């Protein structure tokens, strides 16, 4: 397993967190933790079946910016 951490601009509420969690889970993330205060998303995934680039794309498709 690998943990990937993204710092995300534009998250402001639990609804934002839920959307990000759902989008990452849809592509095969094992565990997703969103920290609204720190503006970060920590994603646990298998690097052999799910690349960090795809996770980044999923978050950005929702309209958030990875910094």
Residue frames relative to the residue before (quaternion, step in Angstrom):
aa qw qx qy qz dx dy dz
X 1.0000 0.0000 0.0000 0.0000 0.00 0.00 0.00
X 0.1642 -0.7589 0.6253 0.0779 3.51 -1.24 0.64
X 0.2255 -0.7355 0.6178 0.1628 3.54 -1.16 0.64
X 0.0976 -0.7684 0.6318 0.0297 3.51 -0.91 1.01
X 0.1260 -0.7904 0.5972 0.0512 3.57 -0.90 0.94
X 0.0793 -0.7720 0.6303 0.0219 3.52 -0.95 1.01
X 0.2627 -0.6950 0.6391 0.1988 3.54 -1.18 0.65
X 0.1253 -0.8409 0.5260 -0.0240 3.52 -0.63 1.22
X 0.2424 -0.7447 0.6064 0.1374 3.55 -0.90 1.00
X 0.7392 0.4343 -0.3102 0.4108 3.54 -1.09 0.72
X 0.5549 0.5744 -0.4103 0.4402 3.60 1.23 -0.16
X 0.0515 0.8392 -0.5392 0.0489 3.56 -0.79 0.93
X 0.8115 0.1748 -0.0770 0.5522 3.61 1.17 -0.26
X 0.7016 -0.4613 0.3401 0.4234 3.54 -1.33 0.11
X 0.5902 0.5647 -0.3632 0.4482 3.57 1.13 -0.56
X 0.6170 0.5284 -0.3316 0.4797 3.59 1.03 -0.79
X 0.6595 0.5157 -0.3020 0.4560 3.56 0.89 -0.97
X 0.6631 0.5121 -0.3036 0.4537 3.58 0.91 -0.90
X 0.6413 0.5232 -0.3234 0.4588 3.60 0.99 -0.81
X 0.6662 0.4963 -0.2989 0.4696 3.57 0.94 -0.89
X 0.6360 0.5253 -0.3256 0.4620 3.58 0.94 -0.87
X 0.6761 0.5011 -0.2954 0.4522 3.58 0.84 -0.97
X 0.6634 0.5139 -0.3092 0.4474 3.59 0.88 -0.92
X 0.6779 0.4774 -0.2935 0.4758 3.60 0.96 -0.82
X 0.6452 0.5190 -0.3178 0.4618 3.57 1.01 -0.77
X 0.6146 0.5775 -0.3395 0.4166 3.58 1.07 -0.70
X 0.7394 0.3827 -0.2311 0.5035 3.60 1.09 -0.59
X 0.7184 -0.5016 0.2360 0.4202 3.59 1.25 0.23
X 0.3427 0.7224 -0.5289 0.2843 3.60 1.16 0.37
X 0.4232 -0.7090 0.5090 0.2431 3.56 -1.07 0.77
X 0.7906 -0.0423 0.0672 0.6072 3.56 0.96 -0.89
X 0.0660 -0.7896 0.6100 0.0088 3.57 -0.94 0.92
X 0.0203 -0.7805 0.6248 -0.0072 3.56 -0.85 1.00
X 0.1291 -0.7874 0.6013 0.0420 3.55 -0.77 1.08
X 0.1153 -0.7710 0.6250 0.0398 3.56 -0.89 1.01
X 0.2870 -0.8003 0.5050 0.1485 3.57 -0.23 1.28
X 0.6350 0.5380 -0.3341 0.4424 3.60 1.04 -0.74
X 0.7421 0.3854 -0.2092 0.5070 3.58 0.90 -0.94
X 0.3305 -0.7635 0.4814 0.2761 3.59 1.34 -0.27
X 0.5743 0.5856 -0.3919 0.4168 3.56 0.92 0.86
X 0.2208 -0.7344 0.6301 0.1215 3.50 -1.32 0.54
X 0.1189 -0.7744 0.6195 0.0489 3.55 -0.82 1.05
X 0.0636 -0.8209 0.5665 -0.0328 3.55 -0.64 1.17
X 0.1905 -0.7565 0.6172 0.1024 3.53 -0.83 1.03
X 0.1481 0.7995 -0.5616 0.1529 3.57 -0.75 1.07
X 0.5004 -0.6062 0.5221 0.3310 3.53 -1.34 0.29
X 0.3620 -0.7712 0.4760 0.2183 3.63 -0.43 1.14
X 0.6032 0.5698 -0.3592 0.4271 3.60 1.19 -0.37
X 0.7818 0.3006 -0.1645 0.5208 3.58 1.13 -0.55
X 0.7897 0.1757 -0.0927 0.5804 3.60 1.24 -0.28
X 0.2235 -0.8019 0.5455 0.0973 3.56 -0.48 1.22
X 0.6127 -0.5688 0.4121 0.3622 3.56 -1.17 0.63
X 0.6030 0.5827 -0.3529 0.4151 3.59 1.08 -0.68
X 0.6520 0.5030 -0.3113 0.4742 3.56 1.03 -0.76
X 0.6209 0.5277 -0.3370 0.4717 3.58 1.05 -0.73
X 0.6357 0.5270 -0.3204 0.4643 3.57 0.97 -0.88
X 0.6412 0.5289 -0.3161 0.4574 3.58 0.95 -0.89
X 0.6422 0.5390 -0.3232 0.4389 3.57 0.93 -0.91
X 0.6783 0.4810 -0.2890 0.4744 3.58 0.92 -0.92
X 0.6857 0.4900 -0.2886 0.4544 3.58 0.91 -0.87
X 0.5798 0.5780 -0.3698 0.4392 3.61 1.14 -0.56
X 0.6517 0.5189 -0.3059 0.4609 3.57 1.17 -0.58
X 0.5964 -0.6003 0.3453 0.4058 3.57 1.30 -0.13
X 0.5430 0.5926 -0.4112 0.4298 3.58 1.26 0.24
X 0.3482 -0.7332 0.5478 0.2026 3.55 -1.22 0.52
X 0.3006 -0.7250 0.5953 0.1724 3.56 -0.89 1.02
X 0.0857 -0.8034 0.5886 0.0279 3.59 -0.82 1.02
